[in-house]
Amino acid sequence: MSFRVWAVRAGGDSEADPLFIENEQIAVGFHEVDRDVSTLPAQRAAFKDAFHGRGAEIKPASIPILAGQLFRFVHEMKTGDRVIYPRKIDRTLLWGEIATPYLYDRAHNPDFPHRRGVRWLNSLSRDAFSQGALYELGSTLALFEVRNFAAEFIRRFEPPAGSRFYKFAALGEDDTQARVARDIAETTKDFISKKIKTDLKGFPLEPFVADLFRAMGYNAHATRAMHDDGIDVTAHRDELGIEPPILKIQVKAHEANVGADLVKAFYAMIHERDVGIFITTGGYTAAAKNFAGAKGNLKLVDGIEFVSLIEKYYDGLDLKFRKQIPLRRMLVPDISQDN
């Protein structure tokens, strides 16, 4: 294959659709850099500099992502490459060939000045493609390279001359549904884990854990304000907190594995009738696991199990925490129903 496959969007509400269809141009906005960027040095750093200071609405962390997309549109996308335009208006996928180098043009739609000419070659319904291929097109980026399912798009849009039209197996006969469901699940877990380690790192993590245990049906509260050294959260089933067992919880935002010494120091504060729960965003050493395994009233929760608990009890979390880790329910293929 001598060309690359790209996907491009016409704006959040298809604002550039007339430009794409009638003018046969694909375009990206990035109005923060309202100039001909082909004059910039062909270096990513130069494109990042072009975004700096262009508006308070741009978060510094977003600049490398925005600059990277514009750089690829100008320098990595080549004449002859293929492009997919997921058209929301009629649920079709348009397949085109890049016809011109980058050009800067504010005519017709000044909100999308960074453009390339395109020659549209084909159009197919979204229903003609596997769920895995459609999922890859679900990226929120304005421009990105299609990699995992590029071969499927090429076979569908440009079947070899003289050959029968390529026929894909039905969804129930391949593994695309399983791949979609798995990828969505993994993406969600990654998102939760990142939010915990960035937005909730340190002291905010303790009231969050207390709220998580409340969602699980406990009466729970963070103890930092009480200066209860080593115990970050206490939880109990009864209203007064006098009926055993009382859960004593320590929380660590830890990248590396927690060792046995930390676990032993925590357990030394746990009374026989209480239960100690050590929660970390990372993992545990073998020695720490062996120590906990010999204690009937000590439970270790690693980052993977912590994220799973958040997913399971998410709906019961306080609104302020759900805003910090914004998720929404969605339908995904239920593979179990196919068996």
C-alpha positions in Angstrom: 0.0 0.0 0.0 1.6 3.3 -1.2 -0.8 5.6 0.6 -1.9 6.3 4.2 -5.5 6.5 5.3 -6.8 9.4 7.3 -10.1 10.4 8.9 -11.3 14.0 9.1 -14.3 15.6 10.7 -16.4 18.6 9.4 -16.8 20.2 12.8 -18.9 19.2 15.9 -22.1 20.0 14.1 -21.0 19.4 10.5 -20.5 23.1 9.9 -17.9 22.4 7.2 -20.0 19.8 5.3 -20.9 22.2 2.4 -17.1 23.0 2.0 -16.3 19.2 2.0 -19.0 18.3 -0.6 -19.6 21.3 -2.8 -16.1 22.7 -2.8 -14.4 19.3 -2.7 -12.1 20.5 0.1 -11.4 18.9 3.5 -10.6 21.3 6.2 -9.7 21.7 9.9 -10.5 24.7 12.0 -7.9 25.5 14.6 -8.9 29.2 14.2 -6.6 30.0 17.1 -3.8 29.9 14.5 -5.4 32.0 11.8 -2.5 32.2 9.3 -0.8 30.3 6.6 1.1 27.7 8.6 3.0 26.3 5.6 5.4 29.2 6.2 6.3 27.7 9.6 9.4 25.5 9.9 8.4 21.8 9.3 8.9 21.0 13.0 6.3 20.2 15.7 7.8 22.6 18.1 7.1 25.5 15.7 3.5 24.5 15.5 3.2 24.3 19.3 4.7 27.8 19.5 2.0 29.0 17.1 -0.7 27.9 19.5 0.9 29.5 22.6 -0.7 32.7 23.7 -3.6 32.4 21.2 -6.4 32.4 23.7 -7.1 31.7 27.4 -9.6 29.0 26.4 -6.7 26.7 25.2 -5.4 24.6 28.0 -1.7 24.2 28.0 -2.1 20.4 28.0 -4.2 20.6 24.8 -1.6 22.5 22.8 0.6 19.4 21.8 -2.5 17.6 20.7 -3.9 20.5 18.6 -0.4 21.3 17.2 0.2 17.7 16.3 -3.0 17.4 14.3 -2.3 20.6 12.3 1.3 19.5 11.7 0.1 16.2 10.3 -2.5 17.9 8.1 0.2 20.1 6.6 3.3 17.9 6.4 2.4 14.2 6.9 -0.7 14.0 4.8 0.4 13.6 1.2 -1.3 14.0 -2.2 -2.6 10.6 -3.1 -3.4 9.6 0.5 -6.9 8.4 1.2 -9.3 10.2 3.5 -12.5 9.1 5.2 -15.2 11.6 6.1 -17.8 10.2 8.5 -20.9 12.2 7.4 -23.4 12.6 10.2 -26.1 14.1 8.0 -26.8 10.8 6.2 -24.8 8.2 8.2 -22.5 7.5 5.3 -18.7 7.3 5.0 -17.1 9.2 2.1 -13.9 8.0 0.7 -11.6 10.4 -1.1 -8.1 10.9 -2.5 -6.1 13.9 -1.3 -5.7 16.0 -4.5 -3.7 19.1 -3.5 -1.0 20.1 -1.0 -2.0 22.2 2.0 -3.6 25.6 1.3 -4.8 28.5 3.5 -8.2 29.8 2.3 -10.8 31.7 4.4 -13.3 31.9 1.5 -16.8 30.4 2.0 -16.2 29.3 5.5 -13.6 31.3 7.4 -13.9 29.1 10.5 -12.1 26.3 8.6 -9.2 28.0 6.9 -6.7 25.1 6.8 -7.6 23.1 3.7 -6.7 20.5 1.1 -8.4 19.6 -2.1 -10.0 16.2 -2.3 -11.4 14.0 -5.0 -14.3 11.9 -3.7 -14.2 8.4 -4.9 -16.9 6.5 -3.1 -19.6 6.6 -0.5 -21.0 3.7 1.6 -23.4 3.4 4.4 -21.9 2.9 7.9 -23.8 -0.4 8.0 -21.4 -1.9 5.5 -18.5 -1.9 8.0 -17.7 -4.0 11.0 -18.2 -2.5 14.5 -14.5 -2.5 15.1 -13.9 -0.3 12.0 -16.6 2.1 13.1 -15.2 2.2 16.6 -11.9 3.3 15.3 -13.6 6.2 13.6 -15.0 7.3 16.9 -12.0 9.3 17.9 -12.8 12.8 19.0 -9.8 14.3 17.2 -10.5 16.5 14.1 -7.9 14.6 12.2 -6.2 11.3 12.8 -4.6 8.4 10.9 -6.7 5.2 10.5 -4.4 2.2 11.3 -6.1 -0.8 12.8 -8.9 -1.2 10.2 -7.3 0.6 7.3 -7.2 -2.6 5.3 -11.0 -3.1 5.8 -11.8 0.3 4.5 -9.5 -0.1 1.5 -11.1 -3.5 0.5 -14.6 -2.1 0.9 -14.0 1.2 -1.0 -11.5 0.0 -3.5 -12.0 -3.7 -4.2 -9.3 -5.1 -6.6 -10.2 -4.8 -10.3 -12.0 -7.8 -11.6 -12.6 -9.3 -8.2 -15.9 -9.9 -6.5 -16.9 -7.3 -4.0 -15.2 -8.1 -0.7 -17.6 -9.8 1.7 -17.1 -9.4 5.4 -18.3 -12.0 7.9 -21.4 -11.0 9.8 -20.8 -9.4 13.2 -21.9 -12.6 15.0 -19.3 -14.6 13.0 -16.2 -12.5 13.9 -14.6 -11.0 16.9 -15.3 -7.4 16.2 -18.1 -7.1 18.8 -15.8 -8.5 21.5 -13.1 -6.2 20.4 -15.4 -3.1 20.6 -16.7 -4.0 24.0 -13.2 -4.8 25.3 -11.7 -1.6 24.0 -14.5 0.6 25.5 -14.1 -1.1 28.8 -10.3 -0.6 28.8 -10.6 3.0 27.7 -13.0 3.7 30.6 -10.7 2.0 33.1 -7.8 4.1 31.8 -9.8 7.3 32.1 -10.8 6.6 35.7 -7.3 5.7 36.7 -5.9 8.9 35.1 -8.5 11.0 36.9 -7.6 9.5 40.3 -3.9 10.0 39.8 -4.3 13.6 38.6 -7.4 15.3 39.9 -7.8 13.3 43.2 -4.2 12.8 44.1 -3.3 13.6 47.7 -5.8 14.8 50.3 -8.8 14.9 47.9 -8.5 11.1 47.5 -9.5 10.4 51.2 -13.0 12.0 51.1 -13.5 10.3 47.7 -12.8 6.9 49.2 -15.1 7.7 52.1 -17.8 8.6 49.6 -17.1 5.4 47.7 -17.7 3.3 50.8 -20.9 5.2 51.4 -22.0 4.2 48.0 -21.2 0.7 49.0 -23.7 1.0 51.9 -21.4 2.0 54.8 -21.4 4.9 57.1 -18.0 6.4 56.3 -16.0 9.5 56.9 -12.4 10.7 56.2 -10.4 11.2 59.4 -7.7 13.6 58.3 -9.4 16.5 60.2 -9.3 14.3 63.3 -5.5 13.8 63.0 -5.9 10.1 63.1 -2.4 9.3 61.9 -2.3 6.3 59.6 -6.0 5.8 59.3 -7.5 7.9 56.5 -11.1 6.6 56.4 -13.3 4.7 58.9 -16.4 2.9 57.9 -19.1 0.9 59.7 -22.5 -0.6 59.1 -24.4 0.7 62.1 -25.5 4.2 62.7 -23.4 4.8 65.8 -20.2 3.1 64.7 -19.9 0.9 67.7 -20.8 -2.5 66.3 -17.8 -4.5 64.9 -16.2 -4.8 62.6 -15.1 -1.3 62.1 -13.2 -0.7 58.8 -10.0 1.2 59.1 -8.8 2.3 55.7 -5.5 3.7 54.5 -5.2 5.3 51.1 -2.0 5.7 49.1 -1.7 7.4 45.7 1.3 5.3 44.8 2.8 4.6 41.4 5.3 2.0 42.6 4.4 -1.2 44.4 3.7 -0.8 48.1 6.1 -2.9 50.2 5.6 -5.1 53.2 7.0 -2.5 55.7 4.2 0.0 54.9 1.5 -2.7 55.1 2.9 -4.0 58.5 3.0 -0.5 59.9 -0.6 0.0 58.9 -1.7 -3.3 60.4 -0.1 -2.5 63.7 -2.9 0.1 64.1 -5.7 -2.4 63.5 -7.4 -3.9 66.5 -8.3 -7.6 66.5 -12.0 -6.9 66.1 -11.5 -4.3 63.3 -10.7 -4.9 59.6 -7.9 -3.1 57.9 -8.2 -2.1 54.3 -5.1 -0.8 52.5 -5.9 0.9 49.1 -3.3 2.0 46.6 -3.5 3.3 43.1 -0.6 1.1 42.2 0.2 -2.5 43.3 1.9 -4.5 46.0 5.1 -6.5 46.3 5.0 -10.2 46.8 6.1 -9.8 50.4 3.2 -7.4 51.1 0.7 -9.8 49.6 2.1 -12.8 51.6 1.9 -10.8 54.8 -1.7 -9.8 54.2 -2.6 -13.3 53.1 -1.8 -14.6 56.6 -4.1 -12.0 58.3 -7.8 -12.7 58.3 -8.7 -9.1 59.0 -6.5 -7.3 56.4 -7.5 -6.6 52.9 -5.2 -5.2 50.1 -6.9 -3.3 47.3 -4.7 -2.5 44.3 -5.3 0.0 41.5 -7.1 -2.4 39.3 -9.6 -3.5 42.0 -10.0 0.1 43.1 -11.0 1.2 39.6 -13.4 -1.8 39.4 -15.1 -0.7 42.6 -15.5 2.9 41.3 -17.2 1.5 38.1 -19.5 -0.7 40.1 -20.7 1.9 42.6 -20.3 5.0 40.3 -24.0 5.9 40.3 -24.0 6.1 44.1 -21.1 8.6 44.3 -21.8 12.2 45.3 -22.4 14.6 42.3 -19.2 16.5 43.0 -17.1 13.4 42.5 -19.1 12.3 39.5 -18.2 15.7 38.0 -14.5 15.0 38.7 -14.8 11.6 37.0 -17.4 12.3 34.4 -18.9 9.1 32.9 -22.1 8.2 31.2 -23.8 4.9 30.6 -23.8 3.6 27.1 -24.9 0.5 25.2 -22.2 -1.9 24.0 -22.5 -5.4 22.4 -23.4 -8.1 24.9 -21.3 -11.0 23.7 -22.8 -13.3 26.3 -26.2 -13.2 24.6 -24.8 -14.6 21.3 -23.8 -17.9 22.9 
